[in-house]
Amino acid sequence: MTKVVDENFQIADLFSLSGKTALITGGSSGLGLVMAKGLLQNGAKVVIASRRQKKCDLALKELKAYGEVYALATDVTQVDSREKLLEFIDDKLGSLSILLNNAGANWGAPLEDYPDEGFAKVMDTNLNAVFSLSRDAVPLLSKAASVEDPARIINIGSMDGIHVPIVQRVPTFAYSASKAALHHLTKAMAVELAPKQITVNAVAPGFFESRMTDYVFEHYLNDIKDDCPLHRVGQPQEIVGIVTYLASKAGSYTNGAVIPVDGGTSISKGQRDWMP
């Protein structure tokens, strides 16, 4: 029988991120900014990356109240930009405990009008860049990894990678496909990186308030609520909670999981009275 080496089950110890370092892509707004606040408040040092310098500067000004944080304008789809980001992290933090792949893109259009460039852009951001950045971050993650406390890769997928979304009214073929692929990539990388003491998991959010959901919230909020068994949208603490779990001691043995945080929307037929 495995010897129990630690029986301290206090919340403050189980979920503490003290001493950990984190990178959050797409961290200047929306869920990325929310998660940055959560990790900082629980003791982590954080680097946020986002494409626009102005947004990075505004987010950095807000986040400094919560802890040690840095920001770098980065396009994760570009090789040179990713290299500069990892060099920046090595210089500022020395190692990386948590890689939170959150940067994402979407494109909606009817099938007959859906452009190749739109499909390619979404796949490149939501899938290809996640693979490349995760692969290239392994040396930094390995510096922070141990048997007792693995380094973590946390991919932000989507409930739309679990079911076919309908509430938006406009098909989002590339987004759904990219998130489904990201969920499977998460599992493949979890197996590959486990011997290096790096766990890989995905969170699949439902509808949370963000720039990406502004339009559908304005036009279809009641439909969104009807489609969810809990009849509401997600709240910031609910995404911070699951990410903190995965990044903390409590989540050390969770590996290769895809965890929906959607109020049950991805498994519900809902009312859907608006459908023909």
C-alpha positions in Angstrom: 0.0 0.0 0.0 1.3 3.5 -0.9 2.4 5.4 2.1 0.4 8.6 2.8 3.1 11.3 3.0 0.8 14.3 3.6 -2.4 14.4 5.5 -2.8 18.2 5.5 -6.2 18.6 3.8 -6.8 22.2 4.6 -8.1 24.2 1.7 -5.4 26.9 2.1 -2.7 24.2 1.5 -4.6 22.0 -1.1 -5.3 24.9 -3.4 -2.4 27.3 -2.8 -0.4 28.3 -5.8 2.3 30.0 -3.8 5.7 29.7 -5.4 4.3 28.7 -8.8 4.8 30.6 -12.1 2.2 30.8 -14.8 1.8 31.9 -18.4 -1.7 32.8 -19.7 -2.1 33.4 -23.4 -4.9 35.7 -24.3 -4.6 37.0 -20.8 -5.4 40.6 -21.4 -9.2 40.4 -21.5 -12.2 38.1 -21.0 -11.6 34.8 -19.3 -7.9 35.1 -19.6 -7.9 38.3 -17.5 -10.2 36.6 -15.0 -7.9 33.6 -14.7 -4.9 35.8 -14.3 -6.5 37.5 -11.3 -7.4 34.2 -9.8 -3.9 32.7 -10.1 -2.3 35.9 -8.8 -4.7 36.0 -5.8 -3.8 32.4 -5.0 0.0 33.1 -4.9 1.3 32.5 -8.4 3.6 34.8 -10.4 2.0 35.4 -13.8 3.0 36.4 -17.3 0.1 37.4 -19.6 0.5 37.4 -23.4 -1.8 39.0 -25.9 -1.4 40.3 -29.4 -2.0 44.0 -28.8 0.5 46.0 -26.6 -2.1 48.5 -25.6 -4.4 45.7 -24.2 -1.4 44.2 -22.4 -0.5 47.5 -20.8 -4.1 48.1 -19.6 -4.4 44.6 -18.2 -1.0 44.9 -16.5 -2.1 48.1 -14.8 -5.2 46.3 -13.4 -3.4 43.1 -12.4 -0.5 44.6 -10.5 -2.8 45.1 -7.5 -2.9 41.3 -7.1 0.7 40.2 -7.2 3.8 39.8 -9.4 2.8 40.0 -13.0 4.4 40.7 -16.4 3.0 41.2 -19.9 4.3 40.8 -23.4 2.6 41.4 -26.7 2.7 38.1 -28.5 1.1 36.5 -31.5 1.2 32.8 -30.6 0.7 31.8 -34.2 4.1 33.2 -35.1 7.3 31.2 -34.4 9.5 34.3 -33.7 6.9 35.7 -31.3 6.6 32.4 -29.4 10.4 32.2 -29.1 10.5 35.8 -27.7 7.8 35.0 -25.2 9.6 31.9 -23.8 12.8 33.8 -23.6 11.0 36.5 -21.7 9.6 34.0 -19.2 13.0 32.4 -18.7 14.4 35.9 -17.9 11.6 37.0 -15.6 10.6 33.7 -13.9 13.3 31.2 -14.6 10.9 28.3 -15.0 7.2 27.7 -15.7 4.9 25.8 -13.4 1.6 26.4 -15.4 1.0 26.9 -19.1 -2.5 28.1 -19.6 -3.4 28.0 -23.3 -6.3 30.4 -23.5 -5.8 32.5 -26.7 -8.5 31.7 -29.2 -10.3 32.8 -32.3 -13.8 32.3 -33.8 -15.4 32.7 -37.2 -19.1 32.3 -38.0 -20.6 32.0 -41.5 -23.1 29.8 -43.4 -21.5 26.7 -44.9 -21.7 28.0 -48.5 -20.0 31.3 -47.5 -17.4 29.9 -45.0 -14.0 31.0 -46.3 -10.9 28.9 -46.3 -8.9 31.7 -44.7 -11.4 31.9 -41.8 -11.2 28.2 -41.2 -7.4 28.3 -41.3 -7.1 31.2 -39.0 -9.2 29.6 -36.3 -7.4 26.2 -36.5 -4.0 28.0 -36.4 -4.9 29.9 -33.3 -7.0 27.3 -31.4 -5.0 24.2 -32.2 -1.7 24.6 -34.1 -0.4 27.3 -31.8 -1.3 25.5 -28.7 0.6 22.4 -29.8 3.7 24.4 -30.9 3.8 26.6 -27.7 3.3 23.6 -25.5 6.0 21.6 -27.2 8.5 24.5 -27.0 7.7 25.2 -23.4 8.6 21.7 -22.2 12.1 22.7 -21.1 10.8 25.5 -18.9 8.0 23.3 -17.6 10.5 20.5 -16.8 12.5 23.0 -14.6 9.4 23.4 -12.4 8.3 19.7 -12.4 8.6 17.0 -9.8 7.0 13.7 -8.9 5.1 15.3 -6.0 4.1 18.4 -7.9 4.1 18.1 -11.7 4.1 21.1 -14.0 0.8 21.7 -15.7 -0.5 22.5 -19.1 -4.1 23.6 -19.0 -5.9 24.0 -22.4 -9.0 26.1 -22.6 -11.3 24.1 -24.9 -15.1 24.6 -25.1 -18.4 22.8 -24.7 -18.7 23.4 -28.4 -16.0 20.8 -28.8 -18.3 18.3 -27.1 -21.6 19.1 -28.8 -22.8 20.9 -31.9 -23.6 24.5 -30.9 -26.9 26.0 -32.2 -27.7 29.0 -30.0 -25.5 31.4 -32.0 -27.7 30.8 -35.1 -24.6 31.2 -37.4 -22.5 28.0 -37.8 -19.0 28.1 -36.3 -17.5 25.1 -38.1 -13.8 25.8 -37.5 -14.3 26.7 -33.8 -16.1 23.5 -32.9 -13.7 21.4 -34.9 -10.7 23.1 -33.4 -11.9 22.7 -29.8 -12.8 19.0 -30.4 -9.3 18.5 -31.8 -7.8 20.4 -28.9 -9.6 18.0 -26.4 -8.1 15.0 -28.1 -4.7 16.7 -28.4 -4.9 17.2 -24.6 -5.2 13.5 -24.0 -2.4 12.6 -26.5 0.0 15.1 -24.9 -1.0 13.9 -21.4 0.2 10.4 -22.2 3.4 11.8 -23.9 4.4 14.2 -21.2 3.5 12.3 -18.0 7.0 10.6 -17.8 8.4 14.2 -17.7 6.1 14.9 -14.7 4.0 17.3 -16.8 0.2 16.9 -16.7 -2.1 18.1 -19.5 -5.8 18.8 -19.0 -8.5 20.8 -20.7 -11.3 22.9 -19.4 -14.4 23.2 -21.6 -16.3 26.3 -20.7 -19.8 27.1 -21.6 -21.1 30.6 -21.9 -19.2 33.2 -19.8 -19.2 36.9 -20.3 -16.4 37.9 -22.6 -15.8 39.8 -25.8 -16.4 36.7 -27.8 -19.9 36.3 -26.3 -21.0 39.9 -26.4 -23.1 39.5 -29.5 -24.9 36.3 -28.6 -25.6 37.6 -25.0 -27.1 40.8 -26.5 -29.4 38.9 -28.9 -29.9 35.4 -27.5 -29.3 35.5 -23.8 -32.7 34.0 -22.9 -32.1 31.1 -25.4 -28.7 30.5 -23.9 -30.3 30.2 -20.4 -33.1 27.9 -21.7 -30.4 25.6 -23.3 -28.7 25.2 -19.9 -30.1 22.9 -17.2 -29.1 25.5 -14.6 -30.8 28.2 -16.7 -27.9 30.7 -16.3 -24.5 31.6 -17.7 -21.2 31.0 -15.9 -19.7 33.3 -13.3 -16.0 34.3 -13.0 -15.3 32.3 -9.8 -16.5 29.1 -11.5 -13.8 29.2 -14.1 -11.1 30.3 -11.6 -12.1 27.5 -9.3 -11.5 24.7 -11.8 -8.3 26.2 -13.1 -7.0 26.7 -9.6 -7.8 23.0 -8.8 -5.9 21.8 -11.8 -2.9 24.0 -11.1 -2.7 23.2 -7.4 -1.7 20.3 -5.2 -5.4 19.1 -5.3 -5.1 18.5 -9.0 -1.7 16.8 -9.1 -3.1 13.4 -10.0 -5.6 14.6 -12.6 -4.2 14.0 -16.1 -5.7 13.8 -19.6 -9.1 15.1 -18.4 -11.5 17.3 -20.4 -13.7 19.0 -17.8 -16.9 20.8 -18.9 -17.8 23.9 -17.0 -21.1 24.7 -18.7 -24.0 24.1 -16.3 -24.7 20.8 -18.2 -25.4 22.5 -21.5 -23.2 20.1 -23.5 -25.3 17.1 -22.3 -28.8 18.7 -22.5 -31.3 18.9 -25.3 -32.7 22.0 -23.7 -36.0 23.6 -24.7 -34.8 25.1 -28.0 -38.2 26.5 -28.8 -36.5 28.8 -31.3 -35.5 26.0 -33.6 -37.7 25.2 -36.7 
